[in-house]
Amino acid sequence: MKKNILSAIVVFFVTLAFLLVIDDISKETNKNTKESVKTYNANQQSDIVVND
């Protein structure tokens, strides 16, 4: 009985950690798509690199 409860708790926390990792990965990819990129012509390139 005690082993079953312990196993259920372990499975619960492993599943929770897995879901949190997937959620974090999906939020990270959405954040990268919102970044803007400035483009310059060959004669208009900036001397300073700006990272937002």
N, C-alpha and C positions, 0 to 999 in steps of 0.2 A: 504493500500500500504506500509506504513512504517513498519507495523508488519510483512509483508511478507519478506521484505528485512532483517529485524532483525532476523527473523527465519532462513532464508537462511544462514546468516552469522554464526549463532550459530551452525547450522547443519554442515557447512563447517569446522569450527574449531574443533568440536567434532570428526568428521571423520578424520581430520588431526592428532589430538592427538592419536586416536585409531590406526591409521596406523604407527605412530612413535613408539608407545609402542610395537606393533607387530614386527617392524623392530629391535628394541632394544633387544627384547627377542630372536629373531632368531640369531642375532650377538653374543649374550652372550653364547648360546649353542654351536656355532661353535668355539668360543674361548676356551671353556673348552676341546674340543676334541683334541686340538693341544698340550696340556700339556704332558710332558713326566714323566714317573714314573720310579724311580730307584729301582730295587729289589736286595736284598741281601740274601745270604744263612744264616742259623741260626747262624753260628759262625762269620759271616762277617758283622753283623749289625752295622751301624754307631751310634755313641753316640749323634750326633747332627742332629736335624731335619732341612731340608732345604726346604723352600717354595719358588718357583720361582714366 
